[in-house]
Amino acid sequence: MRICLASTLLSLLSTLVAALPCAADGTEDPRWSGFHSYLAAGGVAAPMPADADPPTATERAMQKLRGIGTGVADCVRSPLAPCPVDSGVRPHGRRALTLALLVGATLAVEIAAEAPRDSRWTAVGSFDDDARDTLKAGSRSGRSDTKTASDVLLGLLPAALVGDWWLQRERYPIANSITTDMGWFLANEIATRTAKVSAGRERPYVEPCLTRSNYVSSCNDGRKDNESFYSGHASTTAVMAGLICARRLAPRDRRAADWAFCGGAATGAVATGLLRVAADRHYLTDVLAGWASGALFGYVLPRVFDYRDDEGAFSRMALRPLRERGAWGVEYSFRF
């Protein structure tokens, strides 16, 4: 399973960075750093002469391994290495490396971290009690319908985000928008999953399910019963809405359409969170925390590091390997 995940990750990165552009003179776009040789590990290799024998499986494997080693060394020695014009290998950027680290961390958290079998947090305050009594659907069908509606909205927000990449492509190149947004999205997923596992809060439907086995469709759902804090639906929709708003509201010459697009996305995120309370899947504090996490990773931090109103520039944040005096580490830097 781990080998399969690693292979999938390499394929994803190869496809992603193959779209990153070279400058007109053949050198790498200054917004993207070196690390281009590592792309050989993803299966994008130099064109083979017509009269050459095809490499064996062993030779191909060794080429991939050499590509990894060479790429890491290039990234450390020359973070702005030139883009090879005739090699058939397109440039890799620091952002792709950062994204790879976040993908790896997300997979590690998803695979290794589990909510406790027994809840750690069962106490419910008066605020949550009152909000639950007010918002909760009164029937099983009502709770089922509101859950379905929240799932539908969770699917619509990514479509809106992808559409915004296309609509904003003249100001923000699509490849840049994808890597920027995916980075913040994954950071939010790590935070959300970590909170769920650490808090181990019991979902509100658990107690009613003890006496009514058909209270909701997921009664006795194992460890998932203890993943109430905080709401993943609220967090995920909020981070996507935040990214849309960060990009739309960054320019100084904002138009009515920008405010409308941002407002629509934010409304979808708010509705998703409230529907989760109506479905009795979360307490209101779970949803509020999810909205806060999504706003932080979807709007506040991207506006500070990426979507600015001065240049519309990217790559204000950089994370790359560092080697100095025989020691290895990670270098983090940003401009403001």
C-alpha positions as CSV (number, residue, x, y, z in Angstrom):
1,M,0.0,0.0,0.0
2,R,2.8,2.4,0.9
3,I,4.6,1.6,-2.4
4,C,1.4,2.3,-4.3
5,L,0.9,5.6,-2.5
6,A,4.5,6.6,-3.3
7,S,4.1,5.8,-6.9
8,T,0.8,7.7,-7.1
9,L,2.5,10.7,-5.5
10,L,5.4,10.7,-8.0
11,S,2.9,10.5,-10.9
12,L,0.9,13.4,-9.5
13,L,3.9,15.6,-9.1
14,S,5.2,14.7,-12.6
15,T,1.9,15.7,-14.1
16,L,1.7,18.9,-12.0
17,V,5.1,20.3,-12.6
18,A,5.2,19.4,-16.3
19,A,2.9,22.4,-16.8
20,L,5.3,24.8,-15.1
21,P,6.7,27.2,-17.8
22,C,10.2,28.1,-18.9
23,A,11.0,31.7,-19.8
24,A,11.3,32.7,-23.5
25,D,15.1,32.4,-23.4
26,G,15.0,28.8,-22.1
27,T,15.9,29.7,-18.6
28,E,13.6,28.9,-15.7
29,D,10.8,31.3,-14.9
30,P,12.1,33.3,-11.9
31,R,9.0,32.4,-10.0
32,W,10.1,28.8,-10.0
33,S,13.3,27.4,-8.6
34,G,15.6,24.6,-9.7
35,F,15.1,21.0,-8.7
36,H,14.4,20.2,-12.4
37,S,16.5,17.0,-12.5
38,Y,14.3,15.4,-9.9
39,L,11.5,15.3,-12.5
40,A,13.3,12.3,-14.0
41,A,12.0,10.4,-11.0
42,G,8.4,11.1,-12.2
43,G,8.9,9.5,-15.6
44,V,9.7,12.6,-17.7
45,A,13.1,11.8,-19.1
46,A,15.2,13.1,-22.0
47,P,14.2,12.0,-25.5
48,M,16.0,8.8,-26.5
49,P,17.9,8.7,-29.8
50,A,16.1,6.9,-32.6
51,D,18.9,4.3,-33.0
52,A,19.3,3.5,-29.3
53,D,18.2,0.3,-27.7
54,P,15.4,0.7,-25.3
55,P,16.5,0.6,-21.7
56,T,15.8,-2.5,-19.6
57,A,13.6,-2.3,-16.5
58,T,16.7,-2.3,-14.3
59,E,18.3,0.6,-16.2
60,R,15.1,2.6,-16.0
61,A,14.9,2.1,-12.3
62,M,18.5,3.2,-11.9
63,Q,17.8,6.3,-14.0
64,K,15.0,7.2,-11.7
65,L,17.1,6.8,-8.6
66,R,19.9,8.8,-10.1
67,G,17.4,11.5,-11.0
68,I,16.2,11.7,-7.4
69,G,19.7,12.1,-6.1
70,T,20.8,14.6,-8.7
71,G,17.6,16.7,-8.3
72,V,18.0,17.0,-4.5
73,A,21.6,18.0,-5.0
74,D,20.6,20.6,-7.6
75,C,17.9,22.0,-5.4
76,V,20.4,22.5,-2.5
77,R,23.3,23.8,-4.6
78,S,21.5,26.0,-7.1
79,P,17.9,26.9,-6.3
80,L,17.6,28.9,-9.5
81,A,19.2,26.4,-11.9
82,P,18.6,27.0,-15.7
83,C,15.8,25.2,-17.5
84,P,17.3,22.5,-19.8
85,V,16.1,23.4,-23.3
86,D,17.0,20.2,-25.1
87,S,16.7,17.6,-22.3
88,G,13.0,17.1,-22.5
89,V,12.8,17.8,-18.7
90,R,10.7,20.8,-17.6
91,P,11.6,22.8,-14.5
92,H,10.6,21.9,-11.0
93,G,9.9,24.7,-8.5
94,R,10.3,25.2,-4.8
95,R,6.6,25.3,-4.6
96,A,6.4,21.7,-6.0
97,L,8.8,20.6,-3.3
98,T,6.8,22.3,-0.6
99,L,3.6,20.7,-2.0
100,A,5.3,17.3,-2.0
101,L,6.2,17.7,1.7
102,L,2.6,18.7,2.5
103,V,1.2,15.7,0.5
104,G,3.5,13.4,2.4
105,A,2.6,14.9,5.7
106,T,-1.1,14.6,4.8
107,L,-0.8,11.0,3.9
108,A,1.1,10.2,7.0
109,V,-1.6,11.9,9.2
110,E,-4.4,10.2,7.4
111,I,-2.8,6.7,7.6
112,A,-1.3,6.8,11.0
113,A,-3.6,9.0,13.1
114,E,-6.9,7.5,14.3
115,A,-9.5,8.8,16.7
116,P,-9.7,7.0,20.0
117,R,-12.1,4.1,20.5
118,D,-13.4,5.8,23.7
119,S,-14.2,9.5,23.5
120,R,-12.0,11.9,25.4
121,W,-14.5,14.7,25.3
122,T,-18.2,14.2,26.2
123,A,-19.1,17.4,28.1
124,V,-21.5,19.7,26.4
125,G,-21.9,23.4,27.4
126,S,-25.1,25.4,27.4
127,F,-24.1,27.2,24.3
128,D,-23.9,24.0,22.3
129,D,-27.0,22.6,23.9
130,D,-29.1,25.7,23.0
131,A,-27.7,25.9,19.4
132,R,-28.4,22.2,18.9
133,D,-32.0,22.5,20.2
134,T,-32.5,25.4,17.8
135,L,-30.9,24.0,14.6
136,K,-31.2,20.3,14.8
137,A,-33.7,18.6,12.4
138,G,-36.6,17.0,14.2
139,S,-36.9,13.8,12.2
140,R,-34.6,11.1,10.9
141,S,-35.4,12.0,7.3
142,G,-34.7,15.7,8.0
143,R,-31.3,14.8,9.5
144,S,-30.6,12.6,6.5
145,D,-31.6,15.3,4.0
146,T,-29.5,18.0,5.7
147,K,-26.5,15.7,5.8
148,T,-26.9,15.0,2.0
149,A,-27.2,18.8,1.4
150,S,-23.9,19.4,3.3
151,D,-22.2,16.7,1.2
152,V,-23.5,18.3,-2.0
153,L,-22.1,21.7,-1.0
154,L,-18.8,20.1,-0.1
155,G,-18.6,18.9,-3.7
156,L,-19.7,22.2,-5.2
157,L,-17.0,24.4,-3.6
158,P,-14.1,22.6,-5.3
159,A,-15.9,23.1,-8.6
160,A,-16.2,26.8,-7.8
161,L,-12.5,26.9,-6.9
162,V,-11.4,25.3,-10.2
163,G,-13.7,27.6,-12.1
164,D,-12.0,30.6,-10.4
165,W,-8.6,29.3,-11.4
166,W,-9.8,29.5,-15.0
167,L,-11.5,32.8,-14.7
168,Q,-8.5,34.5,-13.0
169,R,-5.9,32.9,-15.3
170,E,-4.8,36.2,-16.9
171,R,-3.7,37.7,-13.5
172,Y,-2.8,34.4,-11.8
173,P,-1.4,31.7,-14.1
174,I,-3.4,28.4,-13.5
175,A,-0.3,26.4,-12.6
176,N,0.6,28.9,-9.9
177,S,-3.0,29.0,-8.6
178,I,-3.1,25.2,-8.4
179,T,0.1,24.8,-6.4
180,T,-0.6,27.8,-4.1
181,D,-4.2,26.7,-3.3
182,M,-3.3,23.0,-2.9
183,G,-0.6,23.9,-0.5
184,W,-2.9,25.8,1.8
185,F,-5.6,23.2,1.4
186,L,-3.3,20.4,2.5
187,A,-2.1,22.5,5.5
188,N,-5.7,22.9,6.6
189,E,-6.4,19.2,6.1
190,I,-3.4,18.3,8.4
191,A,-4.6,20.8,11.0
192,T,-8.2,19.5,10.8
193,R,-7.2,15.8,11.0
194,T,-4.8,16.5,13.9
195,A,-7.5,18.3,15.9
196,K,-10.1,15.5,15.3
197,V,-7.7,12.8,16.5
198,S,-6.3,14.8,19.4
199,A,-9.7,16.1,20.8
200,G,-11.6,12.8,20.4
201,R,-14.9,14.6,20.9
202,E,-18.0,12.5,20.8
203,R,-20.5,13.4,18.1
204,P,-23.9,14.7,19.2
205,Y,-25.8,11.7,17.7
206,V,-24.0,9.1,19.8
207,E,-26.1,9.4,22.9
208,P,-29.5,9.3,21.1
209,C,-28.3,6.3,19.1
210,L,-28.0,4.3,22.4
211,T,-31.8,4.2,22.7
212,R,-32.8,4.7,19.0
213,S,-30.7,2.6,16.6
214,N,-32.3,4.3,13.6
215,Y,-31.7,7.9,14.9
216,V,-29.2,8.5,12.1
217,S,-27.8,6.2,9.3
218,S,-24.4,6.1,11.0
219,C,-25.2,5.0,14.5
220,N,-22.3,3.0,16.0
221,D,-19.8,4.2,13.4
222,G,-16.7,3.1,15.3
223,R,-13.9,5.6,15.8
224,K,-15.7,8.1,13.6
225,D,-18.2,8.6,16.4
226,N,-15.4,10.4,18.2
227,E,-14.3,12.8,15.5
228,S,-16.7,15.7,16.2
229,F,-14.1,18.5,16.8
230,Y,-13.7,20.2,14.6
231,S,-16.0,19.9,11.6
232,G,-14.1,18.8,8.5
233,H,-17.0,19.9,6.2
234,A,-16.9,23.4,7.7
235,S,-13.2,23.6,7.6
236,T,-12.8,22.3,4.0
237,T,-15.5,24.5,2.5
238,A,-14.2,27.5,4.4
239,V,-10.7,27.1,3.2
240,M,-11.9,26.8,-0.4
241,A,-14.1,29.9,0.0
242,G,-11.2,31.7,1.6
243,L,-8.9,31.0,-1.3
244,I,-11.5,32.3,-3.8
245,C,-11.9,35.4,-1.7
246,A,-8.1,35.9,-1.3
247,R,-7.6,35.8,-5.0
248,R,-10.7,37.9,-5.8
249,L,-10.1,40.6,-3.3
250,A,-6.4,41.0,-3.7
251,P,-6.5,43.5,-6.6
252,R,-7.1,47.1,-5.7
253,D,-9.5,47.5,-8.6
254,R,-12.1,45.1,-7.2
255,R,-15.2,44.8,-9.2
256,A,-18.8,43.8,-8.2
257,A,-18.3,40.4,-9.8
258,D,-15.3,39.8,-7.4
259,W,-17.4,40.6,-4.4
260,A,-20.3,38.5,-5.7
261,F,-18.1,35.4,-6.4
262,C,-16.5,35.7,-3.0
263,G,-19.8,36.2,-1.3
264,G,-21.3,33.2,-3.0
265,A,-18.5,31.0,-1.9
266,A,-18.6,32.2,1.7
267,T,-22.3,31.7,1.8
268,G,-21.8,28.1,0.7
269,A,-19.3,27.5,3.5
270,V,-21.6,29.0,6.1
271,A,-24.5,27.0,4.9
272,T,-22.4,23.8,5.0
273,G,-21.5,24.3,8.6
274,L,-25.1,25.0,9.7
275,L,-26.3,22.0,7.8
276,R,-23.9,19.8,9.8
277,V,-25.4,21.0,13.0
278,A,-28.9,20.4,11.6
279,A,-27.9,16.9,10.7
280,D,-26.7,16.4,14.3
281,R,-23.2,15.5,13.1
282,H,-21.5,18.4,14.9
283,Y,-22.0,20.9,17.7
284,L,-21.9,24.6,16.8
285,T,-18.5,25.0,18.4
286,D,-17.2,22.3,16.1
287,V,-18.4,24.3,13.1
288,L,-17.1,27.6,14.5
289,A,-13.6,26.1,14.9
290,G,-13.8,24.6,11.4
291,W,-14.7,28.0,10.0
292,A,-11.8,29.6,11.9
293,S,-9.3,27.1,10.6
294,G,-10.5,27.5,7.0
295,A,-10.4,31.2,7.2
296,L,-6.8,31.1,8.6
297,F,-5.4,28.8,5.9
298,G,-7.7,29.9,3.1
299,Y,-7.7,33.7,3.5
300,V,-5.5,35.2,6.1
301,L,-2.2,33.3,5.4
302,P,-2.6,33.3,1.6
303,R,-3.2,37.1,1.7
304,V,0.0,37.6,3.7
305,F,2.2,35.3,1.7
306,D,0.7,34.9,-1.8
307,Y,-2.2,37.0,-2.9
308,R,-1.1,40.6,-2.4
309,D,-2.6,43.8,-3.7
310,D,0.7,45.3,-4.9
311,E,2.1,43.0,-7.6
312,G,-0.3,40.1,-7.7
313,A,2.9,38.1,-7.1
314,F,3.4,34.5,-6.0
315,S,6.3,32.7,-4.3
316,R,6.7,35.1,-1.4
317,M,7.2,31.9,0.7
318,A,9.9,29.4,0.1
319,L,10.7,26.1,1.8
320,R,13.7,24.0,0.5
321,P,16.4,21.7,1.7
322,L,19.6,23.3,3.1
323,R,23.1,21.9,3.3
324,E,25.8,23.8,5.2
325,R,29.1,22.6,6.7
326,G,28.1,19.0,6.3
327,A,24.8,19.4,8.1
328,W,21.3,19.1,6.5
329,G,18.2,21.1,7.3
330,V,15.3,23.0,5.9
331,E,15.3,26.7,5.0
332,Y,12.1,28.7,5.3
333,S,11.9,32.3,4.0
334,F,9.4,34.9,2.9
335,R,9.1,38.4,1.6
336,F,6.8,41.2,2.9
